[in-house]
Amino acid sequence: MTTAPESGNAVPESRRTALTVFAWLWVGVPLAYGLYELVRKATQLFTG
């Protein structure tokens, strides 16, 4: 089995990891806040 040669625009592993973490936070934080608000408002709706 042969390995493919590295391209000239390869992103270093540490930078890729940081970018992945940032992307997950960019999506995850608003999603978590939205779910929190949903549960809070649904609780108010059904408990009066």
Secondary structure, 3 states (H helix, E strand, C coil): CCCCCCCCCCCCHHHHHHHHHHHHHHHHHHHHHHHHHHHHHHHHHHHC
